[in-house]
């Protein structure tokens, strides 16, 4: 579990995060949602340690992130996987070399052991046999899955994903969502996903943190989100044309049922 305890983050005179308290649960897909400028990206970067909070603390289980020594921090880093929005694959490296990179950095395994682990991860993301291709030779959706393979190659306890569906077509986005969700449950990972994709929210939102103007506005899960009485959340959700149509159909259905009764 990862906990944000009264997290404040300011840049100069601008306070972006204003006292976030939230628990990101183990074995669940934890989503951070909110409109642009709400503070969700700053929150994600603070959780992963790229930003230091102005005040407050981030806890990884029983470890306070801000109080770790360099040695302890390095040990923790080995347990963290990161899927970047732009994939962040090295163009000059093959798929195998990209996935192996964290192993080269943090593992003392032999080359044969690393290769076996790479192959296992490629199998897990349904991309066997593309080891020697370069990122430019595969599709955007395949690049995203290679990014996931690299993020899980160290068998992480914590997995972060920044807008994993950005730039993907709806069918591929659903596949990425399903992959992240299944990997999370299979390995009991604490997965934290920063997203504005309401399809992801409805499909894999086990634990949802809705950030608005730097504050935790609402928390819940995918079965509760549509029926929330929080007006700010409702305005955010139903800004999506698809969900507007969904809500309209539901209201029409309720009206028809009422007339029949």
C-alpha positions as CSV (number, residue, x, y, z in Angstrom):
1,X,0.0,0.0,0.0
2,X,1.1,3.6,-0.7
3,X,-0.4,6.4,1.4
4,X,-0.4,10.1,0.8
5,X,-0.7,11.9,4.2
6,X,-1.6,15.6,4.1
7,X,0.4,16.2,0.9
8,X,0.9,19.8,0.0
9,X,3.0,20.9,-3.0
10,X,3.8,24.4,-4.0
11,X,5.8,25.9,-6.9
12,X,6.9,29.4,-5.8
13,X,3.7,31.1,-4.6
14,X,1.4,28.6,-6.4
15,X,0.0,25.8,-4.2
16,X,-0.9,22.9,-6.5
17,X,-1.7,20.2,-3.9
18,X,-3.6,21.3,-0.9
19,X,-3.6,18.5,1.7
20,X,-4.2,15.2,-0.1
21,X,-4.9,12.2,2.1
22,X,-5.5,9.0,0.2
23,X,-4.6,5.3,0.5
24,X,-3.6,3.4,-2.7
25,X,-4.4,-0.2,-2.1
26,X,-2.4,-3.3,-2.8
27,X,-3.7,-5.7,-5.5
28,X,-6.0,-3.0,-7.0
29,X,-5.8,-0.6,-9.9
30,X,-5.8,2.8,-8.2
31,X,-6.8,5.6,-10.5
32,X,-6.0,9.3,-10.1
33,X,-8.5,11.3,-12.2
34,X,-9.3,14.9,-12.7
35,X,-9.3,17.6,-15.4
36,X,-6.2,19.3,-16.7
37,X,-4.6,21.5,-14.1
38,X,-6.3,19.7,-11.2
39,X,-3.0,18.5,-9.8
40,X,-3.1,14.8,-10.6
41,X,0.2,14.7,-12.5
42,X,1.9,16.6,-9.7
43,X,0.4,14.1,-7.2
44,X,1.7,11.1,-9.2
45,X,5.2,12.6,-9.5
46,X,5.2,13.3,-5.8
47,X,4.1,9.7,-5.0
48,X,6.9,8.3,-7.1
49,X,9.4,10.6,-5.6
50,X,10.1,12.8,-8.6
51,X,8.8,15.8,-6.6
52,X,9.4,16.4,-2.9
53,X,6.2,17.5,-1.1
54,X,6.3,20.9,0.5
55,X,4.7,19.3,3.5
56,X,3.2,16.0,4.3
57,X,4.5,12.5,3.8
58,X,4.4,9.6,1.3
59,X,4.5,6.1,2.8
60,X,5.4,2.9,1.0
61,X,3.9,0.4,3.5
62,X,5.9,1.2,6.7
63,X,8.5,3.3,5.0
64,X,8.4,7.1,5.0
65,X,9.8,8.1,1.5
66,X,11.3,11.4,2.6
67,X,13.2,9.7,5.5
68,X,14.9,6.9,3.5
69,X,18.7,6.9,3.2
70,X,20.3,6.6,-0.3
71,X,20.8,2.9,0.2
72,X,17.2,2.4,1.3
73,X,15.9,4.5,-1.5
74,X,17.9,2.5,-4.1
75,X,16.4,-0.7,-2.6
76,X,12.9,0.7,-2.9
77,X,13.5,1.8,-6.5
78,X,14.1,-1.8,-7.4
79,X,10.5,-2.5,-6.4
80,X,9.0,0.3,-8.5
81,X,7.9,-0.1,-12.1
82,X,7.1,3.0,-14.2
83,X,5.1,3.2,-17.5
84,X,5.6,6.6,-19.0
85,X,3.0,8.5,-21.1
86,X,5.3,8.6,-24.2
87,X,6.6,5.1,-23.7
88,X,10.1,6.4,-23.3
89,X,11.7,3.6,-25.2
90,X,15.2,4.0,-26.4
91,X,15.1,4.3,-30.2
92,X,18.6,3.0,-30.7
93,X,17.9,-0.2,-28.6
94,X,16.0,-3.3,-29.7
95,X,12.9,-4.3,-27.9
96,X,14.9,-6.9,-25.9
97,X,17.5,-4.3,-24.9
98,X,14.8,-1.9,-23.8
99,X,13.1,-4.4,-21.6
100,X,16.5,-5.7,-20.2
101,X,17.6,-2.2,-19.3
102,X,16.3,-2.2,-15.7
103,X,17.9,-5.6,-15.2
104,X,21.2,-4.3,-16.5
105,X,20.9,-1.4,-14.0
106,X,19.7,-3.2,-10.9
107,X,20.3,-6.9,-11.3
108,X,23.4,-9.2,-11.1
109,X,21.8,-11.9,-13.2
110,X,23.6,-13.6,-16.0
111,X,22.8,-12.6,-19.6
112,X,20.9,-15.9,-20.0
113,X,18.8,-15.3,-16.9
114,X,18.0,-11.7,-18.1
115,X,17.0,-13.0,-21.6
116,X,14.7,-15.6,-20.0
117,X,13.1,-12.9,-17.9
118,X,12.7,-10.6,-21.0
119,X,11.1,-13.5,-22.9
120,X,8.7,-14.2,-20.0
121,X,7.6,-10.5,-19.9
122,X,7.2,-10.4,-23.7
123,X,5.0,-13.5,-23.4
124,X,3.0,-11.9,-20.7
125,X,2.2,-8.9,-22.9
126,X,1.4,-11.1,-25.9
127,X,4.4,-10.0,-27.9
128,X,6.6,-13.1,-28.2
129,X,9.4,-13.2,-30.7
130,X,9.8,-9.4,-31.4
131,X,13.1,-9.2,-29.3
132,X,15.2,-7.9,-32.1
133,X,12.8,-5.3,-33.6
134,X,13.3,-1.6,-32.9
135,X,10.6,0.6,-31.5
136,X,10.2,2.3,-34.9
137,X,9.3,-1.0,-36.4
138,X,6.3,-1.7,-34.2
139,X,3.0,0.0,-33.7
140,X,2.1,2.5,-31.0
141,X,0.0,-0.1,-29.1
142,X,2.9,-2.6,-29.3
143,X,5.3,0.0,-28.0
144,X,3.0,0.6,-25.1
145,X,3.0,-3.1,-24.3
146,X,6.8,-3.2,-24.5
147,X,6.8,-0.3,-22.0
148,X,4.6,-2.5,-19.7
149,X,7.0,-5.4,-20.2
150,X,9.9,-3.2,-19.2
151,X,7.9,-1.8,-16.2
152,X,7.3,-5.3,-14.8
153,X,10.7,-6.9,-15.7
154,X,12.0,-6.4,-12.1
155,X,8.8,-8.0,-10.7
156,X,7.8,-4.7,-9.0
157,X,5.7,-4.4,-5.9
158,X,4.5,-0.9,-7.0
159,X,3.6,0.1,-10.5
160,X,3.0,3.6,-11.8
161,X,1.4,4.5,-15.1
162,X,1.0,8.0,-16.5
163,X,-1.8,8.3,-19.0
164,X,-1.2,4.8,-20.4
165,X,-4.0,5.1,-23.1
166,X,-2.8,8.4,-24.5
167,X,-2.8,8.4,-28.3
168,X,-4.3,4.9,-28.6
169,X,-7.4,3.8,-30.4
170,X,-10.3,2.6,-28.2
171,X,-9.7,-1.1,-28.9
172,X,-6.0,-0.9,-28.1
173,X,-6.8,1.2,-25.0
174,X,-9.1,-1.5,-23.7
175,X,-6.4,-4.1,-24.2
176,X,-3.9,-2.0,-22.2
177,X,-6.4,-1.5,-19.4
178,X,-7.1,-5.2,-19.2
179,X,-3.4,-6.0,-19.2
180,X,-2.6,-3.6,-16.4
181,X,-5.6,-4.8,-14.4
182,X,-4.7,-8.5,-14.8
183,X,-1.0,-8.0,-14.0
184,X,-2.0,-6.0,-10.9
185,X,-4.2,-8.8,-9.6
186,X,-2.0,-11.7,-10.5
187,X,1.0,-10.2,-8.7
188,X,-0.8,-8.3,-6.0
189,X,0.9,-5.1,-7.1
190,X,-0.1,-1.6,-5.8
191,X,-0.8,0.0,-9.2
192,X,-1.4,3.7,-9.5
193,X,-2.7,5.1,-12.9
194,X,-3.0,8.7,-13.8
195,X,-5.8,9.0,-16.4
196,X,-8.5,11.2,-17.8
197,X,-10.0,8.2,-19.8
198,X,-13.5,7.6,-18.4
199,X,-13.6,4.2,-20.2
200,X,-10.6,3.2,-17.9
201,X,-12.5,4.5,-14.9
202,X,-15.5,2.4,-15.7
203,X,-13.6,-0.8,-16.6
204,X,-10.7,-1.0,-14.1
205,X,-11.3,1.6,-11.4
206,X,-11.0,-0.5,-8.2
207,X,-10.0,2.5,-6.1
208,X,-10.5,6.1,-7.5
209,X,-9.0,9.4,-6.3
210,X,-10.7,12.3,-7.9
211,X,-8.6,15.5,-7.6
212,X,-10.1,18.9,-8.1
213,X,-8.2,22.2,-7.7
214,X,-5.5,20.4,-5.7
215,X,-7.8,18.7,-3.2
216,X,-9.3,15.2,-2.8
217,X,-12.8,15.9,-4.0
218,X,-14.2,12.4,-4.0
219,X,-13.0,8.8,-3.5
220,X,-14.8,5.5,-4.4
221,X,-14.8,2.8,-7.0
222,X,-16.1,2.2,-10.5
223,X,-19.5,0.9,-9.2
224,X,-20.1,4.1,-7.2
225,X,-18.7,6.7,-9.5
226,X,-21.8,7.2,-11.8
227,X,-24.2,7.4,-8.9
228,X,-22.2,9.8,-6.8
229,X,-24.0,12.9,-5.6
230,X,-20.9,14.9,-5.8
231,X,-21.7,17.6,-8.4
232,X,-18.1,18.4,-9.3
233,X,-17.5,14.7,-10.1
234,X,-20.7,14.5,-12.1
235,X,-19.7,17.5,-14.2
236,X,-16.3,15.9,-14.8
237,X,-17.6,12.5,-15.7
238,X,-20.4,13.6,-18.0
239,X,-18.2,16.0,-20.0
240,X,-17.6,12.8,-22.0
241,X,-20.1,12.6,-24.9
242,X,-20.2,8.8,-24.6
243,X,-21.2,9.0,-20.9
244,X,-23.7,11.7,-21.6
245,X,-25.4,9.3,-24.0
246,X,-25.2,6.5,-21.5
247,X,-26.8,8.6,-18.8
248,X,-29.5,9.8,-21.2
249,X,-30.3,6.2,-22.1
250,X,-30.4,5.2,-18.5
251,X,-32.8,8.0,-17.7
252,X,-35.0,7.1,-20.6
253,X,-35.0,3.4,-19.5
254,X,-36.0,4.4,-16.0
255,X,-38.8,6.6,-17.3
256,X,-40.1,3.8,-19.6
257,X,-40.0,1.3,-16.7
258,X,-41.9,3.7,-14.5
259,X,-44.6,4.1,-17.1
260,X,-44.9,0.3,-17.4
261,X,-45.2,-0.1,-13.7
